[in-house]
Amino acid sequence: MHESYLVKDLIARVESEVDPTTCRVTRLILRVGAMSTTSPSALREGIEFHAARAWGYAPQVDVGRSDDLEDAGAMSVTLDSIQVGD
């Protein structure tokens, strides 16, 4: 359930930056904070699934995990990069 909310929020953030229906999102790079309870694999799979339904395709989704407990994003998921292309 937690990942579902995060996935919907991340999809909305991407859509606020680019229009995935006219500009192909090829790759998303995310970072899961050290104290986040989010599963990187569940997050990746959720984004791929929801993007395919919303946009008609799924971008490559790379999810890393931070081990920095002092990072301001230690309890959250950070969208580090949106890559677009053909």
Beta strands, then each sheet from edge to edge (+ up, - down):
strand 1: 24-32
strand 2: 60-65
strand 3: 77-85
sheet 1: 2+ 1+ 3-
end
